[in-house]
Amino acid sequence: MKNLLCEIERNIALVTVNRPKSLNALNPETLTELIALFQQLAEKEELVGVIFTGSGDKAFVAGADISDMQGYDVFAGREFGRLGHRAMDAVASLPVPVIAAVNGFALGGGCELALACDIRICSDNAKFGQPEVNLGVIPGFGGTQRLPRLVGTGQALELMLTGDMIDAQEASRIGLVNRVVAQDELLAHCFGIMEKIAQKGPIAIKLCKEAVASGIEMDLARACRNEVDLFGVCFASEDQNEGMKAFLEKRQAKFKGC
């Protein structure tokens, strides 16, 4: 792929947006590649998870490519928004966990890409924002929906209506990121989290993600019934038997993912 790099080691994929000259901005070609790549990753049954980052030390993804968007009319704008949503949905719907390793600017579409990931870890030089109002538009890749669900309506609207950037510590304070680490420790920290996840029951990991993703769109009663159903599904797996047997025998479980 021209704009994305993907390396898989110990069943963990490291995906990198590789457009450093444009601060890894998302153009239609990059979004199309992202959709195709995540469709391929979704078919890899042995995959533990994905760590998503940007090339260089200045930006995770600085946003959508404004030079491409400047000439859009209503129809082109809508199509670009739809493409962006397809890309974010491809990330969010991956059956296994996705960790955003945010190294530098995560603005506009870059912030929305981080929001589509399951866990966000950022370097101490990271900057976040939804500055689209400065350009006369609104977030178009899911930001108006995912951001308030994560940090609350008030915090989200303040970011979107002012167009202000916030630093890593403020992002941590409002719950936009899980953790802030030194820039030179970022990838190692993310791999450490993913390797810990790799030791757990893979079916349970996928069902946890499914329960949260589906339940957040339901009222509490329906979401809890959905949880009960998925909890029951766990008992059809060899992993459940092995996990509980290992616990009682005081040993490390050897999960097979079936």
Protein Blocks (a to p, Z undefined) as FASTA:
>chain_A
ZZbccddeehiacdddddfknoopacfklmmmmmmmmmmmmmmmklnbdcdddedjkbcb
ecdcfklmmmpcfklmmmmmmmmmmmmmmmmmpmbdcddddehjaehjlmmmmmmpmbdc
ddfkbccddfklmnopacfehpmmmmmmmnojklmmmmmmnopacdfklmmmnopambdc
dfklmmmmmmmmmmmmmmmcfklmmmmmmmmmmmmmpcfklmmmmmmmmmmmmmmpfklm
mmmmmmmnopacddehZZ
